[in-house]
Amino acid sequence: MTRIARRMFELLEPICLVTFFAQESNEELAALGHRTYWDGYFASRAAPLGRVPAEVVHAAFYSFADGEVARHIPSAWETVAPMTSFAAWERGSAASVRRILGDELAGSPGLVRAADLTTKAARGAPTAGRVMYAGWRTLPVPDDPVTRLWHSATMLREHRGDGHVAALVGAGIGGTEAHVLSALDMGIHPPESFGRIHHLPRPRLAAVMDGLRGRGLVDAEGRFTDAGRATKDRIEALTDELAAPPYDALAPAERDELIAVLEPLAARLVAAGSS
């Protein structure tokens, strides 16, 4: 099942990532009164958790540096109610998917089937230990097929993310350290230039790199050691393993069908830049 989990990640991720590269959701959130992209991001993504303190959002999201969440939560929720932000985020994201796919794919029987099977998988996994996923499970599933596909794909993304956090914690890898390893995995060097962390203070980044060197995970030039590469590979393998349970809800023929109907959708989204 780990092979299925990896393949589903490859096919569902482009559906989720329209949120971050297309403009519709940003425009929807800005129209509500959010001042910055990050206000809208934290207000909407964290909304399924309810009005929890910034410390809880920081723990659930895991990968943000100390203080980053607190700059936006709870102040962004004081500007706009959490689920109002979430609805705008979902509405804009679905509009992006629909626009990129075009009428032919967005209105196809294959998309409807993809939405149905993705939702069946997304609603079929245990919630124990899955904070973000459990929050999503409390939300109503949209009726519109395109919106339902985005919603359920993102629910599975959060399920996978919860498992990835568990794998990182088990390996003793902190949030900023995880970004360094991901940057190296993507061939980005120096890893401190990676977009998710390049804005952090130089002393903080230097301390992170020194810590990874001290543990033998990166070398003097800031590249993977053999131990670092092996650690990253173990984390990804465990993430795939922990991401597999939702797909137990599908029969083998349904899993094959889901892959087949998702492939043209993912290909169109990737071609538009969602990868």
C-alpha positions in Angstrom: 0.0 0.0 0.0 2.9 2.4 0.4 3.3 2.4 -3.4 -0.4 3.4 -3.7 0.1 6.1 -1.1 3.0 7.6 -3.0 1.2 7.5 -6.3 -1.9 9.1 -4.8 0.3 11.8 -3.3 1.7 12.5 -6.8 -1.7 12.7 -8.4 -3.6 14.6 -5.6 -0.9 17.2 -4.7 -1.4 19.2 -7.9 -5.1 19.6 -7.1 -4.2 20.9 -3.6 -1.4 23.2 -4.7 -3.6 25.5 -6.9 -4.3 27.1 -3.5 -0.8 28.4 -3.4 0.1 29.3 -7.0 -3.3 30.5 -8.5 -4.9 33.8 -7.5 -8.5 33.0 -7.0 -8.3 32.1 -3.3 -6.0 35.0 -2.6 -8.5 37.4 -4.2 -11.4 35.8 -2.2 -9.5 36.2 1.1 -8.3 39.7 0.4 -11.9 40.7 -0.4 -12.8 39.6 3.2 -10.4 42.1 4.6 -7.2 40.0 5.2 -4.3 42.4 4.9 -1.6 39.9 3.7 -1.3 36.5 2.0 -0.2 35.0 5.3 -3.1 36.4 7.2 -5.4 34.6 4.8 -3.3 31.4 4.8 -3.3 30.9 8.5 -6.9 32.1 9.0 -8.2 29.6 6.4 -6.0 26.6 6.8 -6.2 26.6 10.6 -10.0 27.1 10.6 -10.9 23.4 10.9 -9.1 23.4 14.3 -11.5 26.0 15.7 -10.5 29.1 17.6 -7.4 27.5 19.2 -4.4 29.6 20.4 -1.4 30.2 18.2 0.6 27.7 20.1 -1.8 24.9 19.0 -1.7 26.0 15.3 2.1 26.1 15.5 2.3 22.6 16.9 -0.1 21.2 14.3 1.5 23.0 11.3 5.0 22.1 12.8 7.2 23.5 10.0 6.9 27.3 10.8 9.6 29.0 12.7 8.9 30.2 16.3 6.7 33.3 16.3 5.5 33.1 12.7 2.0 31.7 13.5 1.5 34.2 16.4 1.9 37.1 13.9 -1.4 36.0 12.3 -3.4 33.9 14.8 -5.7 35.0 16.5 -5.6 38.5 15.0 -6.7 37.2 11.5 -9.7 35.5 13.1 -10.6 38.8 14.8 -10.8 40.4 11.4 -12.8 37.5 9.8 -14.5 34.5 11.4 -12.5 31.3 10.9 -15.0 29.4 8.8 -15.8 32.5 6.7 -12.1 32.5 5.7 -12.2 28.8 5.1 -15.2 29.1 2.8 -13.5 31.8 0.8 -10.3 29.7 0.6 -12.3 26.6 -0.6 -14.4 28.6 -3.1 -11.3 30.3 -4.6 -9.3 27.1 -4.8 -12.2 25.2 -6.5 -12.5 28.1 -9.0 -8.8 27.8 -9.8 -9.1 24.0 -10.4 -12.2 24.6 -12.6 -10.5 27.3 -14.7 -7.3 25.3 -15.3 -9.1 22.1 -16.1 -11.5 23.9 -18.5 -15.1 22.9 -19.2 -14.3 19.6 -20.8 -12.4 18.1 -17.9 -14.1 20.0 -15.1 -17.5 18.7 -16.3 -16.4 15.2 -17.2 -17.7 12.0 -15.8 -14.1 11.2 -14.9 -13.9 14.2 -12.6 -17.1 13.2 -10.9 -15.8 9.7 -10.3 -12.5 11.1 -9.1 -14.3 13.2 -6.6 -16.5 10.3 -5.4 -13.6 7.9 -4.9 -11.3 10.5 -3.4 -14.0 11.4 -0.9 -14.6 7.8 0.0 -10.9 7.4 0.8 -10.7 10.7 2.6 -13.6 9.8 4.9 -12.4 6.3 5.5 -9.3 6.6 7.7 -9.0 6.6 11.6 -8.6 10.0 13.1 -6.5 9.0 16.1 -3.3 11.1 16.3 -4.3 13.1 13.2 -5.1 16.6 14.5 -5.4 18.4 11.2 -7.2 15.5 9.5 -9.6 15.1 12.4 -10.5 18.8 12.1 -11.3 18.3 8.4 -13.5 15.3 9.2 -15.8 17.6 11.1 -16.6 19.7 8.0 -19.4 19.1 5.6 -18.4 17.6 2.2 -19.4 19.9 -0.7 -21.9 18.8 -3.3 -20.2 20.4 -6.3 -17.9 17.8 -7.8 -14.9 20.1 -8.4 -15.2 21.6 -4.9 -15.6 18.1 -3.5 -12.5 16.9 -5.3 -10.4 19.8 -4.0 -11.9 19.4 -0.5 -11.2 15.7 -0.3 -7.8 15.9 -1.9 -6.8 18.5 0.7 -8.2 16.4 3.5 -5.9 13.6 2.4 -3.1 16.1 2.2 -3.6 17.0 5.8 -3.9 13.3 6.8 -0.5 12.8 5.1 0.9 15.9 6.7 -0.1 14.7 10.2 1.8 11.4 9.4 4.8 13.4 8.1 5.0 15.4 11.3 5.0 12.1 13.3 7.8 10.8 11.1 9.8 14.0 11.6 9.3 14.0 15.4 10.3 10.3 15.5 13.5 11.1 13.6 14.3 14.2 15.8 14.0 16.6 12.9 12.6 20.0 13.7 10.4 22.1 11.3 13.2 24.3 9.9 15.5 21.3 9.7 12.9 19.6 7.7 12.9 22.4 5.2 16.6 22.2 4.9 16.4 18.5 4.1 13.6 19.1 1.6 15.6 21.8 -0.1 18.6 19.5 -0.5 16.3 16.7 -1.7 15.1 19.1 -4.4 18.6 20.0 -5.4 18.5 23.5 -3.9 21.9 24.7 -2.7 22.6 26.5 -0.5 19.5 25.1 1.3 19.2 28.4 3.2 18.1 30.0 0.0 14.9 27.8 -0.1 11.8 30.0 -0.3 10.2 28.6 2.9 13.2 29.6 5.1 15.3 32.2 3.3 13.5 35.1 5.1 14.6 33.8 8.6 17.3 35.7 10.4 20.8 34.5 9.3 21.9 33.6 12.9 18.9 31.3 13.2 19.6 29.6 9.9 23.3 29.3 10.8 22.3 27.6 14.1 20.1 25.1 12.2 22.8 24.3 9.8 25.4 23.9 12.5 23.0 21.5 14.4 22.6 19.4 11.3 26.4 19.3 10.8 26.9 18.3 14.4 24.6 15.4 13.9 26.4 14.3 10.7 23.4 15.0 8.4 25.0 17.7 6.2 28.6 18.3 5.4 30.8 21.4 5.7 29.4 22.7 2.4 25.8 22.2 3.5 25.1 19.2 1.3 23.7 15.8 2.3 26.0 13.3 4.0 25.2 9.6 3.5 23.6 9.6 6.9 21.5 12.7 6.0 20.4 11.2 2.7 19.4 8.0 4.6 17.5 9.9 7.2 15.5 11.8 4.6 14.7 8.6 2.7 13.5 6.9 6.0 11.3 9.9 6.8 9.7 9.8 3.3 9.2 6.0 3.4 7.5 6.2 6.8 5.4 9.1 5.6 4.2 6.9 2.7 3.4 4.1 5.1 1.5 6.3 7.4 -0.4 7.8 4.5 -1.7 4.5 3.3 -4.7 3.8 5.6 -7.3 6.0 3.7 -6.8 3.8 0.6 -7.8 0.7 2.5 -11.4 2.1 2.2 -11.2 1.5 -1.6 -11.3 -1.9 -3.3 -8.3 -2.7 -5.5 -10.3 -2.1 -8.6 -11.4 1.3 -7.2 -7.8 2.3 -6.5 -6.9 1.5 -10.0 -9.9 3.4 -11.3 -9.0 6.4 -9.2 -5.5 6.5 -10.5 -6.8 6.3 -14.1 -9.3 9.1 -13.7 -6.9 11.4 -11.8 -4.0 11.1 -14.2 -5.4 13.5 -16.9 -6.6 15.9 -14.3 -3.2 16.0 -12.6 -1.4 16.3 -15.9 -3.4 19.4 -16.9 -2.8 21.0 -13.5 0.9 20.3 -13.6 1.2 21.7 -17.1 -0.3 24.9 -15.7 2.3 25.1 -12.9 0.7 23.2 -10.0 3.5 21.0 -8.9 
